[in-house]
């Protein structure tokens, strides 16, 4: 894969990541009261998770719109995504939180999606040394 192709793919993945963060942020903040009943997850957890996603979406979008994404910002995004996956798993393991089956599936599916995005972003970091020469 050429450096140019890698940069384009990274930019696309970052903007997609931003879009999913924005969509989930809206869903979780506006729907926290309804979702807590279906998912068995605390309203505050859903609300604050949604709020956290808005600045993440901005960072991802701004980084994805750079001519050549800043590798340090991409690293920050990858680390943040990995942190989100770890936190998602922790939510399922906490004895104080008892999600419904739908809630567990929701947490697992979004964690897998975030892990895939983080993996794609990380893979594109392999080209970061070449970014400066593009």
Secondary structure, 3 states (H helix, E strand, C coil): CCHHHHHHHHHHHHHHHHHHHHHHHHHHHHHHHHHHHHHCCCHHHHHHHHHHHHHHHHHHHHHHCCCCCCHHHHHHHHHHHHHHHHHHHHHHHCCCCCCCHHHHHHHHHHHHHHHHHHHHHHHHHCCHHHHCCC
